[in-house]
Amino acid sequence: MRKEGALKATFQQVQQPVCCYGCLAVLNAIQQNGLIDDYLQAKQLNESTSFE
Ligand SMILES: [Zn+2]
């Protein structure tokens, strides 16, 4: 069973809901490595990708 809203990542000072610990880990790694700009650019190129 899926627990909705159970996981949240703080991304750019904003709480973002994430679907699983995998996504949470990815967002944390992006922030720790200073790759936010690269990540957001890649995300814009692939609009089907979302946090959820
Ligand atoms: Zn996920």
mmCIF file of the protein (N, C-alpha, C, O) and its ligand, coordinates in Angstrom:
data_MODEL
# 
_entry.id   MODEL 
# 
loop_
_entity.id 
_entity.type 
_entity.pdbx_number_of_molecules 
1 polymer     1 
2 non-polymer 1 
# 
_entity_poly.entity_id                      1 
_entity_poly.type                           'polypeptide(L)' 
_entity_poly.nstd_linkage                   no 
_entity_poly.nstd_monomer                   no 
_entity_poly.pdbx_seq_one_letter_code       MRKEGALKATFQQVQQPVCCYGCLAVLNAIQQNGLIDDYLQAKQLNESTSFE 
_entity_poly.pdbx_seq_one_letter_code_can   MRKEGALKATFQQVQQPVCCYGCLAVLNAIQQNGLIDDYLQAKQLNESTSFE 
_entity_poly.pdbx_strand_id                 A 
# 
loop_
_entity_poly_seq.entity_id 
_entity_poly_seq.num 
_entity_poly_seq.mon_id 
_entity_poly_seq.hetero 
1 1  MET n 
1 2  ARG n 
1 3  LYS n 
1 4  GLU n 
1 5  GLY n 
1 6  ALA n 
1 7  LEU n 
1 8  LYS n 
1 9  ALA n 
1 10 THR n 
1 11 PHE n 
1 12 GLN n 
1 13 GLN n 
1 14 VAL n 
1 15 GLN n 
1 16 GLN n 
1 17 PRO n 
1 18 VAL n 
1 19 CYS n 
1 20 CYS n 
1 21 TYR n 
1 22 GLY n 
1 23 CYS n 
1 24 LEU n 
1 25 ALA n 
1 26 VAL n 
1 27 LEU n 
1 28 ASN n 
1 29 ALA n 
1 30 ILE n 
1 31 GLN n 
1 32 GLN n 
1 33 ASN n 
1 34 GLY n 
1 35 LEU n 
1 36 ILE n 
1 37 ASP n 
1 38 ASP n 
1 39 TYR n 
1 40 LEU n 
1 41 GLN n 
1 42 ALA n 
1 43 LYS n 
1 44 GLN n 
1 45 LEU n 
1 46 ASN n 
1 47 GLU n 
1 48 SER n 
1 49 THR n 
1 50 SER n 
1 51 PHE n 
1 52 GLU n 
# 
loop_
_struct_asym.id 
_struct_asym.entity_id 
A 1 
B 2 
# 
loop_
_chem_comp.id 
_chem_comp.type 
_chem_comp.mon_nstd_flag 
ALA 'L-peptide linking' y 
ARG 'L-peptide linking' y 
ASN 'L-peptide linking' y 
ASP 'L-peptide linking' y 
CYS 'L-peptide linking' y 
GLN 'L-peptide linking' y 
GLU 'L-peptide linking' y 
GLY 'peptide linking'   y 
ILE 'L-peptide linking' y 
LEU 'L-peptide linking' y 
LYS 'L-peptide linking' y 
MET 'L-peptide linking' y 
PHE 'L-peptide linking' y 
PRO 'L-peptide linking' y 
SER 'L-peptide linking' y 
THR 'L-peptide linking' y 
TYR 'L-peptide linking' y 
VAL 'L-peptide linking' y 
ZN  non-polymer         . 
# 
_pdbx_entity_nonpoly.entity_id   2 
_pdbx_entity_nonpoly.name        ? 
_pdbx_entity_nonpoly.comp_id     ZN 
# 
_pdbx_nonpoly_scheme.asym_id         B 
_pdbx_nonpoly_scheme.entity_id       2 
_pdbx_nonpoly_scheme.mon_id          ZN 
_pdbx_nonpoly_scheme.ndb_seq_num     1 
_pdbx_nonpoly_scheme.pdb_seq_num     101 
_pdbx_nonpoly_scheme.auth_seq_num    101 
_pdbx_nonpoly_scheme.pdb_mon_id      ZN 
_pdbx_nonpoly_scheme.auth_mon_id     ZN 
_pdbx_nonpoly_scheme.pdb_strand_id   A 
_pdbx_nonpoly_scheme.pdb_ins_code    . 
# 
loop_
_atom_site.group_PDB 
_atom_site.id 
_atom_site.type_symbol 
_atom_site.label_atom_id 
_atom_site.label_alt_id 
_atom_site.label_comp_id 
_atom_site.label_asym_id 
_atom_site.label_entity_id 
_atom_site.label_seq_id 
_atom_site.pdbx_PDB_ins_code 
_atom_site.Cartn_x 
_atom_site.Cartn_y 
_atom_site.Cartn_z 
_atom_site.occupancy 
_atom_site.B_iso_or_equiv 
_atom_site.pdbx_formal_charge 
_atom_site.auth_seq_id 
_atom_site.auth_comp_id 
_atom_site.auth_asym_id 
_atom_site.auth_atom_id 
_atom_site.pdbx_PDB_model_num 
ATOM   1   N  N  . MET A 1 1  ? 0.836  -1.207 0.000   1.00 0.00 ? 1   MET A N  1 
ATOM   2   C  CA . MET A 1 1  ? 0.000  0.000  0.000   1.00 0.00 ? 1   MET A CA 1 
ATOM   3   C  C  . MET A 1 1  ? 0.862  1.244  0.000   1.00 0.00 ? 1   MET A C  1 
ATOM   4   O  O  . MET A 1 1  ? 1.904  1.295  0.653   1.00 0.00 ? 1   MET A O  1 
ATOM   5   N  N  . ARG A 1 2  ? 0.429  2.217  -0.719  1.00 0.00 ? 2   ARG A N  1 
ATOM   6   C  CA . ARG A 1 2  ? 1.186  3.450  -0.832  1.00 0.00 ? 2   ARG A CA 1 
ATOM   7   C  C  . ARG A 1 2  ? 0.731  4.433  0.239   1.00 0.00 ? 2   ARG A C  1 
ATOM   8   O  O  . ARG A 1 2  ? -0.467 4.655  0.417   1.00 0.00 ? 2   ARG A O  1 
ATOM   9   N  N  . LYS A 1 3  ? 1.680  5.018  0.944   1.00 0.00 ? 3   LYS A N  1 
ATOM   10  C  CA . LYS A 1 3  ? 1.370  6.063  1.927   1.00 0.00 ? 3   LYS A CA 1 
ATOM   11  C  C  . LYS A 1 3  ? 1.565  7.412  1.253   1.00 0.00 ? 3   LYS A C  1 
ATOM   12  O  O  . LYS A 1 3  ? 2.700  7.820  1.009   1.00 0.00 ? 3   LYS A O  1 
ATOM   13  N  N  . GLU A 1 4  ? 0.522  8.080  0.963   1.00 0.00 ? 4   GLU A N  1 
ATOM   14  C  CA . GLU A 1 4  ? 0.644  9.348  0.258   1.00 0.00 ? 4   GLU A CA 1 
ATOM   15  C  C  . GLU A 1 4  ? 1.121  10.452 1.188   1.00 0.00 ? 4   GLU A C  1 
ATOM   16  O  O  . GLU A 1 4  ? 0.645  10.589 2.315   1.00 0.00 ? 4   GLU A O  1 
ATOM   17  N  N  . GLY A 1 5  ? 2.071  11.235 0.693   1.00 0.00 ? 5   GLY A N  1 
ATOM   18  C  CA . GLY A 1 5  ? 2.583  12.354 1.480   1.00 0.00 ? 5   GLY A CA 1 
ATOM   19  C  C  . GLY A 1 5  ? 3.468  11.943 2.632   1.00 0.00 ? 5   GLY A C  1 
ATOM   20  O  O  . GLY A 1 5  ? 3.796  12.762 3.490   1.00 0.00 ? 5   GLY A O  1 
ATOM   21  N  N  . ALA A 1 6  ? 3.857  10.690 2.661   1.00 0.00 ? 6   ALA A N  1 
ATOM   22  C  CA . ALA A 1 6  ? 4.679  10.221 3.776   1.00 0.00 ? 6   ALA A CA 1 
ATOM   23  C  C  . ALA A 1 6  ? 6.118  10.712 3.662   1.00 0.00 ? 6   ALA A C  1 
ATOM   24  O  O  . ALA A 1 6  ? 6.803  10.898 4.668   1.00 0.00 ? 6   ALA A O  1 
ATOM   25  N  N  . LEU A 1 7  ? 6.569  10.920 2.428   1.00 0.00 ? 7   LEU A N  1 
ATOM   26  C  CA . LEU A 1 7  ? 7.956  11.318 2.220   1.00 0.00 ? 7   LEU A CA 1 
ATOM   27  C  C  . LEU A 1 7  ? 8.022  12.711 1.632   1.00 0.00 ? 7   LEU A C  1 
ATOM   28  O  O  . LEU A 1 7  ? 7.290  13.055 0.704   1.00 0.00 ? 7   LEU A O  1 
ATOM   29  N  N  . LYS A 1 8  ? 8.928  13.513 2.203   1.00 0.00 ? 8   LYS A N  1 
ATOM   30  C  CA . LYS A 1 8  ? 9.118  14.852 1.657   1.00 0.00 ? 8   LYS A CA 1 
ATOM   31  C  C  . LYS A 1 8  ? 10.596 15.171 1.641   1.00 0.00 ? 8   LYS A C  1 
ATOM   32  O  O  . LYS A 1 8  ? 11.325 14.870 2.586   1.00 0.00 ? 8   LYS A O  1 
ATOM   33  N  N  . ALA A 1 9  ? 11.023 15.784 0.556   1.00 0.00 ? 9   ALA A N  1 
ATOM   34  C  CA . ALA A 1 9  ? 12.394 16.245 0.438   1.00 0.00 ? 9   ALA A CA 1 
ATOM   35  C  C  . ALA A 1 9  ? 12.387 17.765 0.451   1.00 0.00 ? 9   ALA A C  1 
ATOM   36  O  O  . ALA A 1 9  ? 11.500 18.394 -0.126  1.00 0.00 ? 9   ALA A O  1 
ATOM   37  N  N  . THR A 1 10 ? 13.379 18.352 1.113   1.00 0.00 ? 10  THR A N  1 
ATOM   38  C  CA . THR A 1 10 ? 13.523 19.805 1.067   1.00 0.00 ? 10  THR A CA 1 
ATOM   39  C  C  . THR A 1 10 ? 14.432 20.160 -0.093  1.00 0.00 ? 10  THR A C  1 
ATOM   40  O  O  . THR A 1 10 ? 15.632 19.888 -0.075  1.00 0.00 ? 10  THR A O  1 
ATOM   41  N  N  . PHE A 1 11 ? 13.836 20.770 -1.094  1.00 0.00 ? 11  PHE A N  1 
ATOM   42  C  CA . PHE A 1 11 ? 14.547 21.052 -2.340  1.00 0.00 ? 11  PHE A CA 1 
ATOM   43  C  C  . PHE A 1 11 ? 14.421 22.536 -2.623  1.00 0.00 ? 11  PHE A C  1 
ATOM   44  O  O  . PHE A 1 11 ? 13.325 23.046 -2.856  1.00 0.00 ? 11  PHE A O  1 
ATOM   45  N  N  . GLN A 1 12 ? 15.561 23.227 -2.600  1.00 0.00 ? 12  GLN A N  1 
ATOM   46  C  CA . GLN A 1 12 ? 15.572 24.689 -2.769  1.00 0.00 ? 12  GLN A CA 1 
ATOM   47  C  C  . GLN A 1 12 ? 14.648 25.360 -1.758  1.00 0.00 ? 12  GLN A C  1 
ATOM   48  O  O  . GLN A 1 12 ? 13.826 26.204 -2.113  1.00 0.00 ? 12  GLN A O  1 
ATOM   49  N  N  . GLN A 1 13 ? 14.793 24.978 -0.515  1.00 0.00 ? 13  GLN A N  1 
ATOM   50  C  CA . GLN A 1 13 ? 14.009 25.525 0.597   1.00 0.00 ? 13  GLN A CA 1 
ATOM   51  C  C  . GLN A 1 13 ? 12.509 25.270 0.468   1.00 0.00 ? 13  GLN A C  1 
ATOM   52  O  O  . GLN A 1 13 ? 11.710 25.897 1.164   1.00 0.00 ? 13  GLN A O  1 
ATOM   53  N  N  . VAL A 1 14 ? 12.129 24.358 -0.414  1.00 0.00 ? 14  VAL A N  1 
ATOM   54  C  CA . VAL A 1 14 ? 10.712 24.031 -0.592  1.00 0.00 ? 14  VAL A CA 1 
ATOM   55  C  C  . VAL A 1 14 ? 10.513 22.551 -0.326  1.00 0.00 ? 14  VAL A C  1 
ATOM   56  O  O  . VAL A 1 14 ? 11.287 21.712 -0.784  1.00 0.00 ? 14  VAL A O  1 
ATOM   57  N  N  . GLN A 1 15 ? 9.475  22.249 0.414   1.00 0.00 ? 15  GLN A N  1 
ATOM   58  C  CA . GLN A 1 15 ? 9.169  20.851 0.664   1.00 0.00 ? 15  GLN A CA 1 
ATOM   59  C  C  . GLN A 1 15 ? 8.488  20.248 -0.556  1.00 0.00 ? 15  GLN A C  1 
ATOM   60  O  O  . GLN A 1 15 ? 7.441  20.717 -1.002  1.00 0.00 ? 15  GLN A O  1 
ATOM   61  N  N  . GLN A 1 16 ? 9.101  19.210 -1.077  1.00 0.00 ? 16  GLN A N  1 
ATOM   62  C  CA . GLN A 1 16 ? 8.557  18.541 -2.253  1.00 0.00 ? 16  GLN A CA 1 
ATOM   63  C  C  . GLN A 1 16 ? 8.153  17.127 -1.881  1.00 0.00 ? 16  GLN A C  1 
ATOM   64  O  O  . GLN A 1 16 ? 8.939  16.400 -1.273  1.00 0.00 ? 16  GLN A O  1 
ATOM   65  N  N  . PRO A 1 17 ? 6.959  16.731 -2.230  1.00 0.00 ? 17  PRO A N  1 
ATOM   66  C  CA . PRO A 1 17 ? 6.583  15.333 -2.003  1.00 0.00 ? 17  PRO A CA 1 
ATOM   67  C  C  . PRO A 1 17 ? 7.325  14.426 -2.973  1.00 0.00 ? 17  PRO A C  1 
ATOM   68  O  O  . PRO A 1 17 ? 7.444  14.739 -4.157  1.00 0.00 ? 17  PRO A O  1 
ATOM   69  N  N  . VAL A 1 18 ? 7.812  13.325 -2.477  1.00 0.00 ? 18  VAL A N  1 
ATOM   70  C  CA . VAL A 1 18 ? 8.475  12.345 -3.330  1.00 0.00 ? 18  VAL A CA 1 
ATOM   71  C  C  . VAL A 1 18 ? 7.810  10.985 -3.131  1.00 0.00 ? 18  VAL A C  1 
ATOM   72  O  O  . VAL A 1 18 ? 7.218  10.712 -2.087  1.00 0.00 ? 18  VAL A O  1 
ATOM   73  N  N  . CYS A 1 19 ? 7.920  10.147 -4.149  1.00 0.00 ? 19  CYS A N  1 
ATOM   74  C  CA . CYS A 1 19 ? 7.175  8.889  -4.145  1.00 0.00 ? 19  CYS A CA 1 
ATOM   75  C  C  . CYS A 1 19 ? 7.867  7.807  -3.334  1.00 0.00 ? 19  CYS A C  1 
ATOM   76  O  O  . CYS A 1 19 ? 7.219  6.879  -2.852  1.00 0.00 ? 19  CYS A O  1 
ATOM   77  N  N  . CYS A 1 20 ? 9.201  7.923  -3.179  1.00 0.00 ? 20  CYS A N  1 
ATOM   78  C  CA . CYS A 1 20 ? 9.906  6.813  -2.546  1.00 0.00 ? 20  CYS A CA 1 
ATOM   79  C  C  . CYS A 1 20 ? 11.270 7.291  -2.050  1.00 0.00 ? 20  CYS A C  1 
ATOM   80  O  O  . CYS A 1 20 ? 11.696 8.410  -2.336  1.00 0.00 ? 20  CYS A O  1 
ATOM   81  N  N  . TYR A 1 21 ? 11.931 6.431  -1.312  1.00 0.00 ? 21  TYR A N  1 
ATOM   82  C  CA . TYR A 1 21 ? 13.254 6.780  -0.795  1.00 0.00 ? 21  TYR A CA 1 
ATOM   83  C  C  . TYR A 1 21 ? 14.281 6.947  -1.912  1.00 0.00 ? 21  TYR A C  1 
ATOM   84  O  O  . TYR A 1 21 ? 15.264 7.666  -1.736  1.00 0.00 ? 21  TYR A O  1 
ATOM   85  N  N  . GLY A 1 22 ? 14.076 6.311  -3.030  1.00 0.00 ? 22  GLY A N  1 
ATOM   86  C  CA . GLY A 1 22 ? 14.973 6.484  -4.173  1.00 0.00 ? 22  GLY A CA 1 
ATOM   87  C  C  . GLY A 1 22 ? 14.993 7.918  -4.643  1.00 0.00 ? 22  GLY A C  1 
ATOM   88  O  O  . GLY A 1 22 ? 16.058 8.502  -4.845  1.00 0.00 ? 22  GLY A O  1 
ATOM   89  N  N  . CYS A 1 23 ? 13.801 8.494  -4.819  1.00 0.00 ? 23  CYS A N  1 
ATOM   90  C  CA . CYS A 1 23 ? 13.711 9.886  -5.260  1.00 0.00 ? 23  CYS A CA 1 
ATOM   91  C  C  . CYS A 1 23 ? 14.254 10.831 -4.191  1.00 0.00 ? 23  CYS A C  1 
ATOM   92  O  O  . CYS A 1 23 ? 14.910 11.824 -4.506  1.00 0.00 ? 23  CYS A O  1 
ATOM   93  N  N  . LEU A 1 24 ? 13.980 10.517 -2.939  1.00 0.00 ? 24  LEU A N  1 
ATOM   94  C  CA . LEU A 1 24 ? 14.493 11.333 -1.846  1.00 0.00 ? 24  LEU A CA 1 
ATOM   95  C  C  . LEU A 1 24 ? 16.015 11.350 -1.871  1.00 0.00 ? 24  LEU A C  1 
ATOM   96  O  O  . LEU A 1 24 ? 16.628 12.404 -1.701  1.00 0.00 ? 24  LEU A O  1 
ATOM   97  N  N  . ALA A 1 25 ? 16.621 10.197 -2.081  1.00 0.00 ? 25  ALA A N  1 
ATOM   98  C  CA . ALA A 1 25 ? 18.078 10.097 -2.133  1.00 0.00 ? 25  ALA A CA 1 
ATOM   99  C  C  . ALA A 1 25 ? 18.637 10.872 -3.317  1.00 0.00 ? 25  ALA A C  1 
ATOM   100 O  O  . ALA A 1 25 ? 19.670 11.532 -3.202  1.00 0.00 ? 25  ALA A O  1 
ATOM   101 N  N  . VAL A 1 26 ? 17.955 10.792 -4.452  1.00 0.00 ? 26  VAL A N  1 
ATOM   102 C  CA . VAL A 1 26 ? 18.417 11.514 -5.643  1.00 0.00 ? 26  VAL A CA 1 
ATOM   103 C  C  . VAL A 1 26 ? 18.412 13.015 -5.389  1.00 0.00 ? 26  VAL A C  1 
ATOM   104 O  O  . VAL A 1 26 ? 19.383 13.705 -5.702  1.00 0.00 ? 26  VAL A O  1 
ATOM   105 N  N  . LEU A 1 27 ? 17.326 13.518 -4.825  1.00 0.00 ? 27  LEU A N  1 
ATOM   106 C  CA . LEU A 1 27 ? 17.238 14.955 -4.567  1.00 0.00 ? 27  LEU A CA 1 
ATOM   107 C  C  . LEU A 1 27 ? 18.298 15.399 -3.569  1.00 0.00 ? 27  LEU A C  1 
ATOM   108 O  O  . LEU A 1 27 ? 18.904 16.457 -3.739  1.00 0.00 ? 27  LEU A O  1 
ATOM   109 N  N  . ASN A 1 28 ? 18.524 14.606 -2.538  1.00 0.00 ? 28  ASN A N  1 
ATOM   110 C  CA . ASN A 1 28 ? 19.551 14.951 -1.566  1.00 0.00 ? 28  ASN A CA 1 
ATOM   111 C  C  . ASN A 1 28 ? 20.936 14.958 -2.200  1.00 0.00 ? 28  ASN A C  1 
ATOM   112 O  O  . ASN A 1 28 ? 21.752 15.834 -1.910  1.00 0.00 ? 28  ASN A O  1 
ATOM   113 N  N  . ALA A 1 29 ? 21.199 13.987 -3.061  1.00 0.00 ? 29  ALA A N  1 
ATOM   114 C  CA . ALA A 1 29 ? 22.500 13.910 -3.724  1.00 0.00 ? 29  ALA A CA 1 
ATOM   115 C  C  . ALA A 1 29 ? 22.707 15.105 -4.649  1.00 0.00 ? 29  ALA A C  1 
ATOM   116 O  O  . ALA A 1 29 ? 23.802 15.663 -4.717  1.00 0.00 ? 29  ALA A O  1 
ATOM   117 N  N  . ILE A 1 30 ? 21.662 15.488 -5.352  1.00 0.00 ? 30  ILE A N  1 
ATOM   118 C  CA . ILE A 1 30 ? 21.741 16.644 -6.247  1.00 0.00 ? 30  ILE A CA 1 
ATOM   119 C  C  . ILE A 1 30 ? 22.115 17.899 -5.471  1.00 0.00 ? 30  ILE A C  1 
ATOM   120 O  O  . ILE A 1 30 ? 22.978 18.669 -5.893  1.00 0.00 ? 30  ILE A O  1 
ATOM   121 N  N  . GLN A 1 31 ? 21.473 18.092 -4.355  1.00 0.00 ? 31  GLN A N  1 
ATOM   122 C  CA . GLN A 1 31 ? 21.756 19.295 -3.562  1.00 0.00 ? 31  GLN A CA 1 
ATOM   123 C  C  . GLN A 1 31 ? 23.170 19.263 -3.005  1.00 0.00 ? 31  GLN A C  1 
ATOM   124 O  O  . GLN A 1 31 ? 23.873 20.273 -3.030  1.00 0.00 ? 31  GLN A O  1 
ATOM   125 N  N  . GLN A 1 32 ? 23.589 18.111 -2.505  1.00 0.00 ? 32  GLN A N  1 
ATOM   126 C  CA . GLN A 1 32 ? 24.907 18.006 -1.889  1.00 0.00 ? 32  GLN A CA 1 
ATOM   127 C  C  . GLN A 1 32 ? 26.020 18.215 -2.912  1.00 0.00 ? 32  GLN A C  1 
ATOM   128 O  O  . GLN A 1 32 ? 27.109 18.673 -2.567  1.00 0.00 ? 32  GLN A O  1 
ATOM   129 N  N  . ASN A 1 33 ? 25.744 17.881 -4.158  1.00 0.00 ? 33  ASN A N  1 
ATOM   130 C  CA . ASN A 1 33 ? 26.753 18.006 -5.203  1.00 0.00 ? 33  ASN A CA 1 
ATOM   131 C  C  . ASN A 1 33 ? 26.620 19.295 -6.006  1.00 0.00 ? 33  ASN A C  1 
ATOM   132 O  O  . ASN A 1 33 ? 27.364 19.513 -6.962  1.00 0.00 ? 33  ASN A O  1 
ATOM   133 N  N  . GLY A 1 34 ? 25.677 20.148 -5.620  1.00 0.00 ? 34  GLY A N  1 
ATOM   134 C  CA . GLY A 1 34 ? 25.526 21.429 -6.308  1.00 0.00 ? 34  GLY A CA 1 
ATOM   135 C  C  . GLY A 1 34 ? 25.054 21.286 -7.734  1.00 0.00 ? 34  GLY A C  1 
ATOM   136 O  O  . GLY A 1 34 ? 25.427 22.084 -8.594  1.00 0.00 ? 34  GLY A O  1 
ATOM   137 N  N  . LEU A 1 35 ? 24.242 20.285 -7.998  1.00 0.00 ? 35  LEU A N  1 
ATOM   138 C  CA . LEU A 1 35 ? 23.808 19.997 -9.368  1.00 0.00 ? 35  LEU A CA 1 
ATOM   139 C  C  . LEU A 1 35 ? 22.368 20.431 -9.625  1.00 0.00 ? 35  LEU A C  1 
ATOM   140 O  O  . LEU A 1 35 ? 21.727 19.961 -10.565 1.00 0.00 ? 35  LEU A O  1 
ATOM   141 N  N  . ILE A 1 36 ? 21.870 21.326 -8.786  1.00 0.00 ? 36  ILE A N  1 
ATOM   142 C  CA . ILE A 1 36 ? 20.462 21.701 -8.919  1.00 0.00 ? 36  ILE A CA 1 
ATOM   143 C  C  . ILE A 1 36 ? 20.175 22.305 -10.289 1.00 0.00 ? 36  ILE A C  1 
ATOM   144 O  O  . ILE A 1 36 ? 19.179 21.958 -10.925 1.00 0.00 ? 36  ILE A O  1 
ATOM   145 N  N  . ASP A 1 37 ? 21.044 23.209 -10.747 1.00 0.00 ? 37  ASP A N  1 
ATOM   146 C  CA . ASP A 1 37 ? 20.804 23.853 -12.042 1.00 0.00 ? 37  ASP A CA 1 
ATOM   147 C  C  . ASP A 1 37 ? 20.805 22.823 -13.171 1.00 0.00 ? 37  ASP A C  1 
ATOM   148 O  O  . ASP A 1 37 ? 19.952 22.851 -14.058 1.00 0.00 ? 37  ASP A O  1 
ATOM   149 N  N  . ASP A 1 38 ? 21.780 21.913 -13.120 1.00 0.00 ? 38  ASP A N  1 
ATOM   150 C  CA . ASP A 1 38 ? 21.840 20.883 -14.156 1.00 0.00 ? 38  ASP A CA 1 
ATOM   151 C  C  . ASP A 1 38 ? 20.600 20.006 -14.111 1.00 0.00 ? 38  ASP A C  1 
ATOM   152 O  O  . ASP A 1 38 ? 20.040 19.635 -15.142 1.00 0.00 ? 38  ASP A O  1 
ATOM   153 N  N  . TYR A 1 39 ? 20.190 19.689 -12.906 1.00 0.00 ? 39  TYR A N  1 
ATOM   154 C  CA . TYR A 1 39 ? 19.035 18.814 -12.758 1.00 0.00 ? 39  TYR A CA 1 
ATOM   155 C  C  . TYR A 1 39 ? 17.767 19.473 -13.300 1.00 0.00 ? 39  TYR A C  1 
ATOM   156 O  O  . TYR A 1 39 ? 16.984 18.841 -14.009 1.00 0.00 ? 39  TYR A O  1 
ATOM   157 N  N  . LEU A 1 40 ? 17.574 20.740 -12.962 1.00 0.00 ? 40  LEU A N  1 
ATOM   158 C  CA . LEU A 1 40 ? 16.370 21.430 -13.418 1.00 0.00 ? 40  LEU A CA 1 
ATOM   159 C  C  . LEU A 1 40 ? 16.361 21.589 -14.929 1.00 0.00 ? 40  LEU A C  1 
ATOM   160 O  O  . LEU A 1 40 ? 15.307 21.501 -15.558 1.00 0.00 ? 40  LEU A O  1 
ATOM   161 N  N  . GLN A 1 41 ? 17.532 21.822 -15.517 1.00 0.00 ? 41  GLN A N  1 
ATOM   162 C  CA . GLN A 1 41 ? 17.597 21.923 -16.975 1.00 0.00 ? 41  GLN A CA 1 
ATOM   163 C  C  . GLN A 1 41 ? 17.231 20.591 -17.611 1.00 0.00 ? 41  GLN A C  1 
ATOM   164 O  O  . GLN A 1 41 ? 16.479 20.549 -18.584 1.00 0.00 ? 41  GLN A O  1 
ATOM   165 N  N  . ALA A 1 42 ? 17.756 19.513 -17.069 1.00 0.00 ? 42  ALA A N  1 
ATOM   166 C  CA . ALA A 1 42 ? 17.436 18.190 -17.600 1.00 0.00 ? 42  ALA A CA 1 
ATOM   167 C  C  . ALA A 1 42 ? 15.951 17.897 -17.426 1.00 0.00 ? 42  ALA A C  1 
ATOM   168 O  O  . ALA A 1 42 ? 15.323 17.284 -18.289 1.00 0.00 ? 42  ALA A O  1 
ATOM   169 N  N  . LYS A 1 43 ? 15.405 18.336 -16.316 1.00 0.00 ? 43  LYS A N  1 
ATOM   170 C  CA . LYS A 1 43 ? 13.989 18.096 -16.046 1.00 0.00 ? 43  LYS A CA 1 
ATOM   171 C  C  . LYS A 1 43 ? 13.114 18.837 -17.057 1.00 0.00 ? 43  LYS A C  1 
ATOM   172 O  O  . LYS A 1 43 ? 12.090 18.313 -17.497 1.00 0.00 ? 43  LYS A O  1 
ATOM   173 N  N  . GLN A 1 44 ? 13.510 20.036 -17.418 1.00 0.00 ? 44  GLN A N  1 
ATOM   174 C  CA . GLN A 1 44 ? 12.736 20.798 -18.391 1.00 0.00 ? 44  GLN A CA 1 
ATOM   175 C  C  . GLN A 1 44 ? 12.776 20.143 -19.764 1.00 0.00 ? 44  GLN A C  1 
ATOM   176 O  O  . GLN A 1 44 ? 11.831 20.258 -20.544 1.00 0.00 ? 44  GLN A O  1 
ATOM   177 N  N  . LEU A 1 45 ? 13.871 19.457 -20.052 1.00 0.00 ? 45  LEU A N  1 
ATOM   178 C  CA . LEU A 1 45 ? 13.978 18.786 -21.338 1.00 0.00 ? 45  LEU A CA 1 
ATOM   179 C  C  . LEU A 1 45 ? 13.151 17.508 -21.385 1.00 0.00 ? 45  LEU A C  1 
ATOM   180 O  O  . LEU A 1 45 ? 12.871 16.973 -22.458 1.00 0.00 ? 45  LEU A O  1 
ATOM   181 N  N  . ASN A 1 46 ? 12.773 17.038 -20.229 1.00 0.00 ? 46  ASN A N  1 
ATOM   182 C  CA . ASN A 1 46 ? 11.998 15.802 -20.154 1.00 0.00 ? 46  ASN A CA 1 
ATOM   183 C  C  . ASN A 1 46 ? 10.777 16.061 -19.289 1.00 0.00 ? 46  ASN A C  1 
ATOM   184 O  O  . ASN A 1 46 ? 10.762 15.733 -18.103 1.00 0.00 ? 46  ASN A O  1 
ATOM   185 N  N  . GLU A 1 47 ? 9.769  16.643 -19.882 1.00 0.00 ? 47  GLU A N  1 
ATOM   186 C  CA . GLU A 1 47 ? 8.620  17.113 -19.119 1.00 0.00 ? 47  GLU A CA 1 
ATOM   187 C  C  . GLU A 1 47 ? 7.791  15.985 -18.541 1.00 0.00 ? 47  GLU A C  1 
ATOM   188 O  O  . GLU A 1 47 ? 6.942  16.210 -17.679 1.00 0.00 ? 47  GLU A O  1 
ATOM   189 N  N  . SER A 1 48 ? 8.028  14.796 -19.001 1.00 0.00 ? 48  SER A N  1 
ATOM   190 C  CA . SER A 1 48 ? 7.269  13.675 -18.449 1.00 0.00 ? 48  SER A CA 1 
ATOM   191 C  C  . SER A 1 48 ? 7.786  13.268 -17.075 1.00 0.00 ? 48  SER A C  1 
ATOM   192 O  O  . SER A 1 48 ? 7.140  12.506 -16.355 1.00 0.00 ? 48  SER A O  1 
ATOM   193 N  N  . THR A 1 49 ? 8.959  13.788 -16.721 1.00 0.00 ? 49  THR A N  1 
ATOM   194 C  CA . THR A 1 49 ? 9.536  13.449 -15.424 1.00 0.00 ? 49  THR A CA 1 
ATOM   195 C  C  . THR A 1 49 ? 8.980  14.363 -14.350 1.00 0.00 ? 49  THR A C  1 
ATOM   196 O  O  . THR A 1 49 ? 8.873  15.573 -14.553 1.00 0.00 ? 49  THR A O  1 
ATOM   197 N  N  . SER A 1 50 ? 8.633  13.805 -13.233 1.00 0.00 ? 50  SER A N  1 
ATOM   198 C  CA . SER A 1 50 ? 8.161  14.610 -12.118 1.00 0.00 ? 50  SER A CA 1 
ATOM   199 C  C  . SER A 1 50 ? 8.676  14.005 -10.823 1.00 0.00 ? 50  SER A C  1 
ATOM   200 O  O  . SER A 1 50 ? 9.282  12.934 -10.813 1.00 0.00 ? 50  SER A O  1 
ATOM   201 N  N  . PHE A 1 51 ? 8.426  14.703 -9.750  1.00 0.00 ? 51  PHE A N  1 
ATOM   202 C  CA . PHE A 1 51 ? 8.850  14.208 -8.445  1.00 0.00 ? 51  PHE A CA 1 
ATOM   203 C  C  . PHE A 1 51 ? 7.953  13.077 -7.968  1.00 0.00 ? 51  PHE A C  1 
ATOM   204 O  O  . PHE A 1 51 ? 8.335  12.317 -7.078  1.00 0.00 ? 51  PHE A O  1 
ATOM   205 N  N  . GLU A 1 52 ? 6.807  12.959 -8.529  1.00 0.00 ? 52  GLU A N  1 
ATOM   206 C  CA . GLU A 1 52 ? 5.834  12.013 -7.990  1.00 0.00 ? 52  GLU A CA 1 
ATOM   207 C  C  . GLU A 1 52 ? 5.866  10.670 -8.720  1.00 0.00 ? 52  GLU A C  1 
ATOM   208 O  O  . GLU A 1 52 ? 5.104  9.765  -8.382  1.00 0.00 ? 52  GLU A O  1 
HETATM 209 ZN ZN . ZN  B 2 .  ? 10.376 7.589  -6.388  1.00 0.00 2 101 ZN  A ZN 1 
# 
